[in-house]
């Protein structure tokens, strides 16, 4: 009887940990808070969980709040935890990346970071 109770407690603990998994930003290119010498052609975000492509977005804005990305972001078909968006030609300045993703475990996360070109 004690073994069954212990097994049940362990199973519930494991399930509650799995249920709380979220797609957190693991790394970005350009790097979060970085200054790059030349303008990147894409923003690439790598997350800790696989993403649902239809519900994962990224937007890049200049210092005035105008969008400078090329539209719909794409989840990498080979590595479903990578989200990319193409960029328009960027002049020197500061840019902010806003992302919102839905992981395959149905949890939504969002965040933002900045990078600078040529300063």
N, C-alpha and C positions, 0 to 999 in steps of 0.2 A: 504494500500500500504506500509506504513512504517513497519508494522508487517512482511510482506513478505520479505522485504529487510533485516530486522533484522534476521529473520529466515534463510535466505540464507547465510548471513555472519556467523552466528553461525554454520551452517552446514559445510561450507567451512573450518572454523577454526578447527572444530572437525576432519574433514577428513585429514587435513594437519598434525595434531598432530598424528593421527593413522598411517599415511604414513611414519612418521619419526621414528617409533619404530624400535629398533634394539635389537638383542639378546646380552645383555651385561652379562659378567661374574658376577654372584651374589655371589658365594662362591666356594671354592675348598677344596678338601681333598686329600693330605695334604694341609694345609693352605698356602696361598701365602706368600712367604718369611720366612716360618717357618723352624725350626730345629726339626726333629723327632728322638726319641731315637732308634727306630727300623724301618727297611725298610718297606714301605707300599707294599701291593700286587697289589693295583690298584690306579689309579688316577681317581677321580670323580669330574666332573665339573658341577655346577648347573647354568643355565642361566635364564634370566628374561623373555624369550620367548620360545615357543615350537620350536624344531629343525627339520629340514629335515634330516633324517638319511643318505641318500645316498650322501649328500654333506657336512657332518660335520666330521671333523677329529681332532685327537689329537696325538702329537708325543712327546716322552720324550727322552732326550739325557743326557749323562753324560758330565763331564767337557771337555772331548776330542771330543765331538760331535758325539759319537757313539750312535745309538738308543738302548734304554733299555726297550722299551715297547714291548708287545707281538703281535703287529700288529693292525688289524682293530678295531677301536673304535666302541662302541655300544651305541645307544640312548636307554635309559630305556623305555621299552614298557608301563609301568604304569605311568610314569611321563616323557613326551617327552621333558622336558627341562633339563634332566640330561644326560651327556655324560661320558662314562667310558672307560678306557683301562686298560688291565692287564699289570703288570710289570714283567720283569725277576728278579731274586734275585739281590738285590742292595747292593753292599758293601758301607761302609761309604764314603761320598763324596757329591759333589754338583750336582744337576740335574736341567735341564731346561725343562719346559713344554711349547709346542707351540700348540695353538689351532686355528682352523678356522671353523666357523659354518655358516650355512645358516638357518635363521629362517623361519617359515612358511609364514611370510609376504614378503619373497624373498630378504631380506637384508642380506648381508654377513658381518660378523665381524671377527676379528682375534686379537690375543694377545699372550702374553707369561708371564711366571713368573718362579721363581726359588724356590727350597726348598733344604734343606740339610739333609742328613741322618747321625746320630751319631756323631756330633761334637759339 
